[in-house]
Amino acid sequence: MMKNLSLVLNIILLLAVGYLYYYNFSGKKTAAIAEKLNSGSGISDSGGYRPPLAYVELDSLNENITFIKERRLELEAEMKAIEQEQENGYRSLQSQKDNFLKKGAAITEEEAQNFQGKLIDQQQKIDSRKQEQSQRLNEKSFNIMEGIQKKLKEFLTEYNKDKKYMYIFTTGSGLDYMVFKDSTLNITRDVIRGMNEKMKAESKK
């Protein structure tokens, strides 16, 4: 499940940074951060030409943007809690079964059938609760990823105002379709630094 969450985060990041950004965003703090990064950090050759392409490493974003790391750990902790609750429920059922079987030959057929029905009912409730909890967690995960996508789009829109890249590509585990990457076109460090500053500033509001 955690691998799936990590993959979904990667896919959301792919959607967030794999587009052409032409539109303006009105957030003053985001603009200030992007302006700070833009100063003196342009990519150009000796003739002043700026390539219209750049790329971002998704694995690095996942591991170095504090907001994403915190949300991932939060989701992992909640999933572990759900799994632990189910495991505890199953252990309780096993304990009840062991205690019941200690009666041995004294158990009547009617008692056995009633007990079996009781166990099945409890197991269904345990499984149903896990399903409900997992569904809520999936919804929470989706909302978190939507938020990450939105914040990345906001930052990159501002970041690209002066950069004027035509395309920003993505690269990462399981999503890397580039057979060659010029490291001078890598803007991952800027994105990590800018997103961390953006999220830190927003958390103080």
Buried (B, 14 or more C-beta within 10 A) or exposed (E): BEEEBBEBBBBBBBBBBBEEBEEEBEBEBBBBBBEEBBEEBEBEEEEEEEEEEBBBBBBBBBEBBEBBEEBBEEBBEBBEEBBEBBEEBBEEBEEBEEEBEEEEEEEEEEEEEEBEEEBEEBEEEBEEBBEEBBEEBBEBBEEBBEEBBEBBBBBBBBBBBEBEBEEBBBBBEEBBEEEEEEEEBBBBBBBBBBBBBBBEBBEEE
